[in-house]
Amino acid sequence: MTENDASLQRLIDWLSEDKKCSISASISAHETSYGGRGIFADKQLEARQQIIKITPSYLLNFSTIVEHILSWSRTMTENSKSRFKLPETTGREDDITRLLYAKLDKSTLHRLTSFQIVAMYLCLEKSRGVRSWWKPFIDSLPPTSDFDLSPLVWLINSDNDRSSKQFTCLPQSTQRHADKMYKRFTTDYTTVQTIISSHTQLSSSSSSSWITRSDFLWAWFCVNSRCLYMSIPEAHTKDDNFTMAPFVDLINHSAQDHCSLQVDHNGFHVMTSSSYSTDEEVFLSYGPHSNEFLLCEYGFVLPSNPWNDVDLTEQITALLSEHQCEFLKEKGYLGEYTINMDGISFRVEVALAVLLEKDGNLFTNRRINGLMSGVVDGKFYKRRADMILEEVLENVQAEHQNALDDLETGDKKITDTIVGLYRDELAIIDHHLGLLQGDQ
């Protein structure tokens, strides 16, 4: 038995301690042909069949983490009243529970976002080793190397060097996406370090040894790539509504939805949406995401992804006047200008229409406001807008082709991935140029 197999068996045994958790005997987890683990049908599965159920106590989220941390400062009687199953604390104490958990109160924990508290807790519990009740789940999580293709990892490992060969080879929109992720990551890490140092009376350098940046990067990506939507009572914003679900997170992503997730007071349920043949891999859809998004957020791409798009925000915004940008911002139409194989986004149509109007007072322009409200169509603008769009696409096409001609990162896997991004976008650009030029 390999260590991966042993780790998986420990996870299943741990979940089996709660008789209300269930994993169908008709599925199993093992290595995929493309790397990593996945869930496969061991026999025919019918549609609308429950294949996994995880009870609330085994879900890792804001609510369960707060209860687990507070259990170190409460009596056994108080802990017995928790709505979640809490493990016995006696004999599991260590520096983390004594110096940090026992000093944290609910108001402090509630200042954190779900992302921050889950990533922090994963790091701390991983360092606790066998004393952690969550160890079987933590041991099943992927290593940081699984996310090496994400540009965020390149930025972290190069100390935010945006001039590195790998990073500068990326499409501009991918670089911007990675930059936003870097800011999120840095904010989360700084916030967690502040919580630790202020509640343990440790210096910032000492507290950072409890959770190093590389440790936090691992946890941050595990949360980012494996969290699933679930309404959380303590949520500050909609982004806080998620949970991690042991074993469920072994199900890989597909652009088509194969399974559905249901959440109720009994826990987290995975239901098949379609039938599966023996040995067929079971999939979930993480959402309608392009390869650029999947690469940045999860560290992988799909060979054929119907959700790919081309971001033209930079090119179109550069054509707009300051007044036009202010108008679009006020109306909620500034930025996010994309096209895909299915067509041109309405946001692009609006931006090009605004570009074609004289600055004047756009707020009282009945034609442009009628377009945005759906009262009038865009026929008035179409011919001239198509000419502008064609020029924009030809410029992006030339930029992408030049980037491909000069592309070399020194790492074949990374080079191939970046080439794939450019080719995905060029296919969409070529498609639309064909349509535009065919209309002339």
ZINOR-V357914 format. One record per residue. N is the residue number from 0. SS is DSSP state (H for helix, E for strand, C for the rest). D_FIRST is the distance of its C-alpha to the first C-alpha in Angstrom with 1 decimal. Layout:
N|SS|D_FIRST / N|SS|D_FIRST
This chain:
0|C|0.0 / 1|C|3.8 / 2|H|6.7 / 3|H|8.1 / 4|H|6.0 / 5|H|6.4 / 6|H|9.9 / 7|H|10.6 / 8|H|10.1 / 9|H|12.3 / 10|H|14.7 / 11|H|15.1 / 12|H|15.6 / 13|H|18.1 / 14|H|20.0 / 15|H|20.1 / 16|C|22.2 / 17|C|25.0 / 18|C|25.8 / 19|C|27.7 / 20|C|24.7 / 21|E|23.4 / 22|E|20.8 / 23|C|21.9 / 24|C|19.9 / 25|C|21.1 / 26|E|18.9 / 27|E|15.3 / 28|E|14.0 / 29|E|12.2 / 30|E|13.2 / 31|C|16.9 / 32|C|18.8 / 33|C|20.8 / 34|C|18.3 / 35|C|16.6 / 36|E|15.3 / 37|E|17.6 / 38|E|18.3 / 39|E|18.9 / 40|E|21.0 / 41|C|19.4 / 42|C|23.0 / 43|C|26.5 / 44|E|27.2 / 45|C|30.9 / 46|C|32.7 / 47|C|33.3 / 48|C|30.3 / 49|E|28.6 / 50|E|24.9 / 51|E|24.1 / 52|E|26.1 / 53|E|25.7 / 54|C|28.4 / 55|H|30.6 / 56|H|29.2 / 57|H|25.8 / 58|E|27.4 / 59|E|27.9 / 60|C|31.5 / 61|H|34.8 / 62|H|35.7 / 63|H|32.6 / 64|H|32.4 / 65|H|36.1 / 66|H|35.6 / 67|H|32.7 / 68|H|34.6 / 69|H|37.9 / 70|H|36.2 / 71|H|36.4 / 72|H|40.2 / 73|C|40.9 / 74|C|41.3 / 75|H|39.0 / 76|H|41.7 / 77|H|41.8 / 78|H|38.0 / 79|H|38.1 / 80|C|40.4 / 81|C|38.0 / 82|C|37.2 / 83|C|33.5 / 84|C|31.2 / 85|C|31.2 / 86|C|29.0 / 87|C|30.9 / 88|C|31.9 / 89|C|32.8 / 90|C|30.6 / 91|C|29.0 / 92|C|31.9 / 93|C|31.7 / 94|H|34.0 / 95|H|33.0 / 96|H|33.9 / 97|H|37.0 / 98|H|38.4 / 99|C|37.6 / 100|H|36.4 / 101|H|39.1 / 102|H|41.7 / 103|C|40.9 / 104|C|43.1 / 105|H|42.9 / 106|H|45.6 / 107|H|43.8 / 108|H|40.5 / 109|C|42.5 / 110|C|43.8 / 111|C|40.4 / 112|C|39.2 / 113|H|36.1 / 114|H|34.5 / 115|H|35.5 / 116|H|34.5 / 117|H|31.0 / 118|H|30.3 / 119|H|31.8 / 120|H|29.8 / 121|H|26.4 / 122|H|27.3 / 123|H|28.6 / 124|H|25.8 / 125|H|23.2 / 126|H|25.2 / 127|H|25.4 / 128|H|21.7 / 129|H|20.9 / 130|H|24.5 / 131|C|24.0 / 132|C|23.6 / 133|C|22.3 / 134|H|19.3 / 135|H|16.6 / 136|H|18.6 / 137|H|19.4 / 138|H|15.8 / 139|H|15.2 / 140|C|18.3 / 141|C|18.4 / 142|C|19.5 / 143|H|23.2 / 144|H|22.5 / 145|H|21.8 / 146|H|25.6 / 147|C|26.9 / 148|C|29.0 / 149|C|31.0 / 150|H|34.5 / 151|H|34.3 / 152|H|31.6 / 153|H|34.0 / 154|H|36.8 / 155|H|35.0 / 156|H|33.7 / 157|C|37.2 / 158|C|38.9 / 159|C|40.5 / 160|C|41.8 / 161|C|43.1 / 162|C|44.6 / 163|C|41.3 / 164|H|41.0 / 165|H|38.0 / 166|H|39.7 / 167|H|43.1 / 168|C|41.8 / 169|C|40.7 / 170|C|43.2 / 171|H|45.4 / 172|H|44.2 / 173|H|40.6 / 174|H|41.9 / 175|H|43.7 / 176|H|40.7 / 177|H|38.7 / 178|H|41.6 / 179|H|41.7 / 180|H|38.1 / 181|H|38.7 / 182|H|41.5 / 183|H|39.5 / 184|H|36.7 / 185|H|39.3 / 186|H|41.1 / 187|H|38.1 / 188|H|36.9 / 189|H|40.5 / 190|H|40.9 / 191|H|37.8 / 192|H|38.9 / 193|H|42.3 / 194|H|41.1 / 195|H|39.0 / 196|H|41.8 / 197|H|44.6 / 198|H|42.9 / 199|H|41.6 / 200|C|44.7 / 201|C|42.5 / 202|C|43.8 / 203|H|42.4 / 204|H|40.8 / 205|H|39.2 / 206|H|38.0 / 207|H|36.5 / 208|H|34.3 / 209|H|32.7 / 210|C|31.8 / 211|C|32.1 / 212|H|32.8 / 213|H|29.5 / 214|H|27.8 / 215|H|30.1 / 216|H|29.5 / 217|H|25.8 / 218|H|26.7 / 219|H|29.7 / 220|H|27.7 / 221|H|25.1 / 222|H|28.0 / 223|H|29.9 / 224|H|27.3 / 225|H|25.7 / 226|C|28.7 / 227|E|30.2 / 228|E|33.8 / 229|C|34.9 / 230|C|38.3 / 231|C|38.4 / 232|C|41.5 / 233|C|41.6 / 234|C|41.5 / 235|C|44.2 / 236|C|43.8 / 237|H|42.0 / 238|H|39.5 / 239|H|38.3 / 240|C|37.4 / 241|E|33.6 / 242|E|30.4 / 243|E|26.7 / 244|E|24.8 / 245|C|21.1 / 246|C|19.0 / 247|H|22.3 / 248|H|22.0 / 249|H|19.0 / 250|C|21.8 / 251|E|23.1 / 252|E|26.9 / 253|C|29.2 / 254|C|33.0 / 255|C|33.5 / 256|C|32.8 / 257|C|30.4 / 258|E|29.7 / 259|E|32.0 / 260|E|31.5 / 261|E|33.6 / 262|E|34.2 / 263|E|36.2 / 264|C|36.6 / 265|C|33.6 / 266|E|31.2 / 267|E|29.6 / 268|E|29.3 / 269|E|27.8 / 270|E|29.8 / 271|E|29.6 / 272|C|32.8 / 273|C|32.5 / 274|C|30.8 / 275|E|27.5 / 276|C|26.6 / 277|C|23.3 / 278|C|20.6 / 279|C|23.0 / 280|E|21.9 / 281|E|23.6 / 282|E|25.6 / 283|E|27.9 / 284|C|30.9 / 285|C|31.2 / 286|C|34.9 / 287|C|37.4 / 288|C|36.4 / 289|C|37.3 / 290|H|35.1 / 291|H|36.9 / 292|H|35.9 / 293|H|32.3 / 294|H|32.1 / 295|H|33.8 / 296|H|32.3 / 297|H|28.7 / 298|C|28.2 / 299|C|27.9 / 300|C|30.4 / 301|C|30.6 / 302|C|31.9 / 303|C|34.5 / 304|C|35.6 / 305|C|38.8 / 306|C|39.2 / 307|C|39.9 / 308|E|43.3 / 309|E|45.6 / 310|E|46.9 / 311|C|50.6 / 312|H|51.4 / 313|H|52.4 / 314|H|54.6 / 315|H|56.4 / 316|H|56.9 / 317|C|58.6 / 318|C|61.2 / 319|C|62.2 / 320|C|64.9 / 321|H|64.5 / 322|H|66.4 / 323|H|64.3 / 324|H|61.1 / 325|H|62.6 / 326|H|63.5 / 327|H|60.0 / 328|H|58.4 / 329|H|60.8 / 330|H|59.9 / 331|C|56.2 / 332|C|56.0 / 333|C|55.4 / 334|C|52.3 / 335|C|49.2 / 336|C|51.0 / 337|E|48.5 / 338|E|48.6 / 339|E|46.0 / 340|C|46.1 / 341|C|47.7 / 342|E|50.6 / 343|E|52.1 / 344|C|51.5 / 345|H|54.5 / 346|H|54.2 / 347|H|55.0 / 348|H|58.0 / 349|H|59.3 / 350|H|59.0 / 351|H|60.8 / 352|H|63.5 / 353|H|64.1 / 354|H|64.3 / 355|H|67.0 / 356|C|69.1 / 357|C|71.6 / 358|C|70.6 / 359|C|73.5 / 360|C|72.4 / 361|H|69.2 / 362|H|69.0 / 363|H|72.1 / 364|C|71.3 / 365|H|71.3 / 366|H|69.7 / 367|H|66.6 / 368|H|66.2 / 369|H|66.6 / 370|H|63.8 / 371|H|61.4 / 372|H|62.4 / 373|C|62.2 / 374|C|65.9 / 375|C|66.4 / 376|C|64.2 / 377|C|63.8 / 378|H|66.1 / 379|H|68.6 / 380|H|66.1 / 381|H|64.0 / 382|H|65.8 / 383|H|66.1 / 384|H|62.6 / 385|H|61.2 / 386|H|63.0 / 387|H|61.6 / 388|H|58.0 / 389|H|58.4 / 390|H|59.4 / 391|H|56.5 / 392|H|54.0 / 393|H|55.5 / 394|H|55.3 / 395|H|51.6 / 396|H|51.0 / 397|H|52.7 / 398|H|50.8 / 399|H|47.4 / 400|H|48.3 / 401|H|49.5 / 402|H|46.3 / 403|H|44.3 / 404|H|46.6 / 405|H|46.0 / 406|C|42.4 / 407|C|40.2 / 408|C|37.7 / 409|C|36.2 / 410|C|32.7 / 411|H|32.2 / 412|H|29.7 / 413|H|32.1 / 414|H|35.1 / 415|H|33.8 / 416|H|33.1 / 417|H|36.6 / 418|H|38.2 / 419|H|36.6 / 420|H|38.2 / 421|H|41.6 / 422|H|41.3 / 423|H|40.4 / 424|H|43.5 / 425|H|45.7 / 426|H|45.0 / 427|H|46.3 / 428|H|49.3 / 429|H|50.2 / 430|H|50.1 / 431|H|52.5 / 432|H|54.8 / 433|H|55.1 / 434|H|56.2 / 435|H|58.5 / 436|H|60.2 / 437|H|60.5 / 438|C|62.5 / 439|C|65.1
